Amino acid sequence: MVEIGNVKEVIKDYIIKQLVSMGESSPAIRLLIPLAKRAITNNINSFDKFLKPIADKDGMIDIEGIFDEEMEVINNIDNFNFDIPFIGGGNISKGIISLEVPYVNKIVALNQTDLEVLKESLISLKTK
């Protein structure tokens, strides 16, 4: 179980790290990183709308249980398109989550390994 505030911090850091990594090979993304960092930092609290309903009464989230269930679902989806306000469109297909990066016509694809890294980052908060 991990506290909501810690979950938001890890998600923010994970997204920024992914952008920095993409920026190493794309000048267009590198150009947007300072803006993206500020936008992510300034809007991370909007995740509360999603996180509070899945937390227990003490504000704790069962990361391991949720990730395990969601990964099973994600691995079995053949093709699902979605749209996230302010972020853009995306797709889930056969275990890969693809997200459009606004303004630069790029796609970030998260595979099973990427999601396991995020899960482990979140789980590591339990021991701190």
C-alpha positions in Angstrom: 0.0 0.0 0.0 1.3 3.4 -1.0 0.1 6.9 0.0 -1.5 9.0 -2.8 1.0 11.8 -2.6 3.9 9.4 -3.1 2.1 7.8 -6.1 1.7 11.2 -7.7 5.4 12.1 -7.2 6.6 8.8 -8.7 4.2 9.2 -11.7 5.4 12.8 -12.2 9.1 11.7 -12.0 8.5 8.8 -14.4 6.8 10.9 -17.0 9.6 13.5 -16.9 12.2 10.8 -17.1 10.5 9.3 -20.2 10.4 12.8 -21.9 14.1 13.4 -21.1 14.9 10.1 -22.6 12.9 10.8 -25.7 14.5 14.2 -25.9 17.9 12.7 -26.4 17.0 11.6 -29.9 14.4 14.3 -30.8 15.2 18.0 -30.8 11.5 18.8 -31.0 10.8 16.9 -27.8 13.9 18.4 -26.1 12.6 21.8 -27.0 9.3 21.1 -25.2 10.8 19.5 -22.0 11.0 22.7 -20.0 7.3 23.5 -20.8 6.2 19.9 -20.2 8.0 19.7 -16.8 6.1 22.8 -15.7 2.8 21.6 -17.0 3.2 18.2 -15.4 4.3 19.7 -12.1 1.5 22.3 -12.1 -1.2 19.8 -13.0 -0.1 16.6 -11.1 -2.9 17.2 -8.5 -5.5 16.6 -11.2 -4.6 12.9 -10.8 -6.4 13.1 -7.5 -9.7 12.7 -9.4 -8.4 9.3 -10.5 -6.4 8.2 -7.4 -8.8 9.1 -4.6 -11.5 6.7 -5.7 -9.1 3.8 -5.8 -7.5 4.6 -2.4 -8.7 3.2 0.9 -10.1 5.4 3.7 -6.5 6.3 4.8 -5.4 7.4 1.4 -3.4 4.3 0.6 -3.4 2.5 -2.8 -2.8 -1.2 -3.4 -0.3 -0.7 -6.2 0.7 -4.4 -6.5 -2.9 -5.7 -6.7 -4.0 -3.0 -9.1 -1.0 -3.3 -11.4 -1.3 -7.1 -11.6 -5.0 -6.9 -12.5 -4.5 -4.1 -15.0 -1.5 -5.8 -16.7 -3.7 -8.8 -17.3 -6.3 -6.7 -18.9 -3.8 -4.6 -21.0 -2.2 -7.8 -22.3 -5.6 -9.0 -23.5 -6.9 -5.9 -25.3 -6.6 -6.2 -29.0 -7.1 -2.6 -30.0 -8.5 0.3 -27.9 -8.2 4.0 -28.7 -8.7 6.6 -26.0 -8.3 10.4 -25.5 -6.9 12.1 -22.4 -7.7 15.8 -22.0 -4.6 18.1 -22.2 -2.4 15.1 -23.0 -3.7 13.7 -26.3 -4.8 10.4 -27.8 -3.5 6.9 -27.2 -4.0 3.3 -27.9 -3.8 0.0 -26.0 -3.1 -3.1 -28.0 -1.7 -6.5 -27.0 0.2 -5.3 -23.9 1.5 -2.0 -25.4 0.2 1.4 -24.4 0.9 4.1 -27.0 0.5 7.8 -26.1 0.6 10.7 -28.5 3.0 13.5 -27.5 1.1 16.8 -28.2 2.6 19.3 -30.7 5.5 17.2 -31.9 3.8 14.3 -33.8 5.5 11.6 -31.8 4.3 8.6 -30.0 5.6 7.1 -26.7 5.1 3.4 -26.5 5.1 1.7 -23.0 5.7 -2.0 -23.1 5.5 -4.6 -20.3 9.1 -3.8 -19.2 8.3 -0.1 -18.9 5.2 -0.7 -16.9 7.1 -3.1 -14.6 9.7 -0.4 -14.0 6.9 2.1 -13.0 5.3 -0.6 -10.8 8.6 -1.3 -9.0 9.2 2.4 -8.5 5.8 2.7 -6.9 6.2 -0.4 -4.8 9.6 0.7 -3.5 7.8 3.6 -1.7 6.3 1.0 0.7 9.7 0.4 2.3 10.6 4.1 2.8 
